Amino acid sequence: MTTMLTPRQVRDIDLAVSTVNGGECGVYFGYSGRGMFGATCIGIELDTIAELYEFGVELASIDPDLSKALGAPRTDDLGLGIIAYWPSHDADEIELI
């Protein structure tokens, strides 16, 4: 079962990512990770695993309920960074500023 995130929740995720990495990477819509068999979810692009921990702290300070609901992400190596993704959470693509 997939939980759809609201636009506000997506913006909170984007704010947390931007705070951690200065806006260099961001929210990734429609990610299909290992073992997802074409299903999609939301993910975030980061430079390092350390940034993932910083993201978790930042998101918890912005929206503790969302942070708890997302739980631990899966990660994939992108070569020059990582993507953290939550197979049980998806979102419609929105314009992020």
N, C-alpha and C positions, 0 to 999 in steps of 0.2 A: 504494500500500500504506500502510495506517495502522498506526502503532505505538500500542498501548494503554499508557497510563501507569499505574503502580501507585498505590494510595492514598498510599503514603509519598512518591512523587515529586510527587503533587498537593499534599500538605501542605508539601513543600519549596518548591514554587512559591508557595503561599499565604504561607508565612513570608517569602520574599523580597519579595513584593509588599507585605505588611504592614509590613515593615521600611522600605521605601522611602517609602510614603505614609501611614504611621501607621494603617493599617487602614481607610482611607476607601473604597477600591475593592478589588476582589479578583478571584478566579478566576471565569471565565465558562465554563460548560459548554454544549455543544451549539451553538457558534457556527458559522454558515455564511457565510463571507466571499465576496468577489467571485470569480466563476469557479469556485466549488466545486459548483455545480449541486445544492444540497441536501445534500451531504455535510457532516458536522459535525466540529468539532475543539474543542480547548481554547483559551481565550484569557484575557487578563488586561486589566482595565480600569485605565487610568492617566490622570493629569491632563495630562501633557505628554510629549513625546518625550524630554526630558532624564531623566524618571523611567524610561523604558525602558532607557536606558544604565545608570542606577543599579541597576535590577532585574538586568540581566545580570551586573554585578559582584557583587551580593549573592548571586545564585543560584550563580555560580561558586565563591564562598567556602563555600556550604552543600553543594553537590553538583556538583563539577566535571564528572563524567561526564554528568550530566543536562544541564548547561548546554551541553556540547559536542554531545550528541545532538540537542538541540532546534535548535541552529543559529540562523540569523537569522530573525526572524518577519516576517510581513506585517503591515501596520497599516491600519486604517480610522479615519477621523475620525468621532467621535460627536457633534460639535457642541460639547459642553462638556468633551471629553476625547478619548482615543483607546482603541482596543482593539488590542492586539498579539495575533496568533494564529499558530498553527503548523498548517497544513493536514495535515501528515503525522503529527500526534500528537493523540490523543483520550483521553478518560477517562470512566469512568462517574461520574456525579454522586455525591459523597460529602458527608457533613456536615462542614463546616469550622468550627472553633471559634476 
